[in-house]
Amino acid sequence: MRSDYNLTDGDTFYASMSASEMLAAGAGVAAVTAMLRGSALAALAEAAEAARRKIDDGSPGKLAEYLAKREIARDPAAADPALLTLFDREGAARGLDRAGHVADVLTTATALNAAILTISAVEKEARAEIAAADAAAPDFEAQLETAVSAGRAALDAALPTLGGA
C-alpha cells in the first residue's frame, strides 16, 4: 500500500501518509475513499495515455499523412489522380505496387483502429472496476490497485506492432 498520499479534508492537510494513517489521524472516510478512487483513476488515465502515445507520436503532419493514405487506400478509383500518383510513388519507393501499398495501408489502418478501440475498452472496463470497488471492504485499496494493474497489463498485451504504412 502506498504511503505517499496527500489529502486536504476540511481544514486539515494530511501529507505523505497511507490511507490508514490518514484515517487514524482523523481524516474522514468519504474523503479518503474519494482520494483513493481519484488516485486509481489518475493512474489508469496515465497508463491509457502512455498506450495512446505508443501508437501516435503526436505529430499532426504524420496523422494527416496517415489519414490521406487511408482515404486513398479505401477507394483508389475515387481518388484525385494527382494524389493517387503520389500514393503510387510512395508505394514504389517501398517496393510495392498499388495493390500491395493499398493492402499495407489498410492492414495498418485496421491494426491502428483495433489498438485505439482496445485502449478505450480497457480504460472503460478498468474505470468500471474502480467504481465497483467496495469501499467498505478491508481490501478496498488492493481492489483499486488490482484494477489499475490489470488495466496496465491489458493495455501492454493488446497493443500491436504497427507496420510502415
C-alpha positions as CSV (number, residue, x, y, z in Angstrom):
1,M,0.0,0.0,0.0
2,R,1.2,3.5,-0.8
3,S,2.3,5.8,2.0
4,D,2.7,9.0,0.0
5,Y,-0.8,10.2,-0.4
6,N,-1.7,13.9,0.2
7,L,-5.2,14.9,1.2
8,T,-7.0,18.0,2.4
9,D,-10.1,17.2,4.4
10,G,-11.8,20.2,5.8
11,D,-9.1,22.5,7.2
12,T,-6.6,19.7,7.7
13,F,-3.9,18.7,5.3
14,Y,-2.5,15.2,5.5
15,A,0.9,14.8,3.8
16,S,2.7,11.8,2.6
17,M,0.6,9.3,4.5
18,S,-1.0,6.0,3.8
19,A,-4.8,5.8,3.7
20,S,-4.9,4.0,7.0
21,E,-2.6,6.6,8.6
22,M,-4.9,9.4,7.4
23,L,-7.9,7.7,8.8
24,A,-6.1,7.1,12.1
25,A,-5.2,10.8,12.2
26,G,-8.8,11.8,11.8
27,A,-9.4,12.2,8.1
28,G,-13.0,11.4,7.0
29,V,-13.7,8.1,5.4
30,A,-15.5,9.7,2.5
31,A,-12.6,12.0,1.8
32,V,-10.0,9.1,1.9
33,T,-12.2,6.9,-0.2
34,A,-12.6,9.6,-2.9
35,M,-8.8,10.3,-2.8
36,L,-8.1,6.6,-3.3
37,R,-10.5,6.3,-6.2
38,G,-9.2,9.5,-7.7
39,S,-5.6,8.3,-7.4
40,A,-6.6,5.0,-9.1
41,L,-8.4,6.8,-11.9
42,A,-5.4,9.1,-12.4
43,A,-3.0,6.2,-12.6
44,L,-5.3,4.5,-15.1
45,A,-5.6,7.6,-17.3
46,E,-1.8,7.9,-17.3
47,A,-1.5,4.3,-18.4
48,A,-4.1,4.8,-21.2
49,E,-2.3,8.0,-22.4
50,A,1.0,6.2,-22.4
51,A,-0.6,3.5,-24.6
52,R,-2.0,6.1,-26.9
53,R,1.4,7.7,-27.3
54,K,2.8,4.3,-28.4
55,I,0.6,4.4,-31.5
56,D,0.5,8.1,-32.1
57,D,3.8,10.1,-31.9
58,G,1.8,13.3,-31.6
59,S,2.8,14.7,-34.9
60,P,-0.1,16.4,-36.7
61,G,1.7,16.0,-40.0
62,K,2.1,12.2,-39.6
63,L,-1.5,11.9,-38.7
64,A,-2.6,13.9,-41.7
65,E,-0.4,11.7,-43.9
66,Y,-1.9,8.6,-42.5
67,L,-5.5,9.9,-43.0
68,A,-4.7,10.9,-46.6
69,K,-3.2,7.5,-47.4
70,R,-6.1,5.7,-45.7
71,E,-8.7,7.6,-47.7
72,I,-6.9,6.8,-51.0
73,A,-6.5,3.2,-50.0
74,R,-10.1,2.7,-49.2
75,D,-11.2,3.7,-52.7
76,P,-8.3,4.3,-55.1
77,A,-10.7,4.6,-58.1
78,A,-12.3,7.7,-56.5
79,A,-9.0,9.3,-55.5
80,D,-7.8,12.5,-57.1
81,P,-5.4,11.4,-59.9
82,A,-2.6,13.6,-58.7
83,L,-2.8,12.3,-55.1
84,L,-3.1,8.7,-56.5
85,T,0.2,9.3,-58.4
86,L,1.9,10.4,-55.2
87,F,0.4,7.4,-53.3
88,D,1.9,5.1,-56.1
89,R,5.2,6.9,-55.9
90,E,5.4,6.2,-52.1
91,G,4.5,2.6,-52.7
92,A,7.1,2.2,-55.4
93,A,9.7,3.7,-53.1
94,R,8.8,1.0,-50.6
95,G,8.9,-1.7,-53.3
96,L,5.1,-2.1,-53.5
97,D,2.8,-1.9,-56.5
98,R,-0.6,-0.1,-55.9
99,A,-2.3,-3.3,-54.7
100,G,0.4,-4.0,-52.3
101,H,0.5,-0.5,-51.0
102,V,-3.3,-0.4,-50.6
103,A,-3.2,-3.7,-48.7
104,D,-0.4,-2.5,-46.5
105,V,-2.2,0.8,-45.7
106,L,-5.5,-0.9,-45.0
107,T,-3.8,-3.6,-42.8
108,T,-2.1,-0.8,-40.8
109,A,-5.4,1.1,-40.6
110,T,-7.2,-2.0,-39.2
111,A,-4.5,-2.6,-36.6
112,L,-4.5,1.1,-35.6
113,N,-8.3,1.1,-35.3
114,A,-8.1,-2.0,-33.2
115,A,-5.5,-0.6,-30.9
116,I,-7.4,2.7,-30.4
117,L,-10.6,0.8,-29.6
118,T,-8.8,-1.6,-27.4
119,I,-7.3,1.2,-25.3
120,S,-10.8,2.8,-25.0
121,A,-12.4,-0.6,-24.0
122,V,-9.7,-1.4,-21.5
123,E,-9.8,2.0,-19.9
124,K,-13.6,1.9,-19.6
125,E,-13.5,-1.6,-18.1
126,A,-10.9,-0.6,-15.5
127,R,-12.8,2.6,-14.7
128,A,-15.9,0.4,-14.1
129,E,-13.9,-1.9,-11.8
130,I,-12.6,1.1,-9.8
131,A,-16.1,2.4,-9.5
132,A,-17.4,-1.0,-8.4
133,A,-14.7,-1.5,-5.7
134,D,-16.3,-1.9,-2.3
135,A,-15.1,1.0,-0.1
136,A,-16.3,-0.8,3.0
137,A,-14.1,-3.9,2.3
138,P,-10.9,-4.2,4.2
139,D,-9.1,-4.8,0.9
140,F,-10.5,-1.7,-0.8
141,E,-7.2,-0.2,-1.7
142,A,-5.9,-3.5,-3.0
143,Q,-9.1,-3.8,-5.2
144,L,-8.2,-0.4,-6.7
145,E,-4.6,-1.4,-7.2
146,T,-5.6,-4.6,-8.9
147,A,-7.9,-2.8,-11.3
148,V,-5.2,-0.4,-12.3
149,S,-2.6,-3.2,-12.6
150,A,-4.9,-5.3,-14.7
151,G,-5.7,-2.4,-16.9
152,R,-2.0,-1.6,-17.5
153,A,-1.3,-5.3,-18.3
154,A,-4.2,-5.5,-20.7
155,L,-3.0,-2.3,-22.4
156,D,0.5,-3.7,-22.7
157,A,-0.6,-7.0,-24.1
158,A,-3.1,-5.6,-26.6
159,L,-1.1,-3.1,-28.5
160,P,0.1,-4.4,-31.8
161,T,3.4,-3.5,-33.5
162,L,2.3,-1.4,-36.5
163,G,3.8,-1.7,-39.9
164,G,5.3,1.1,-42.0
165,A,2.2,2.4,-43.8
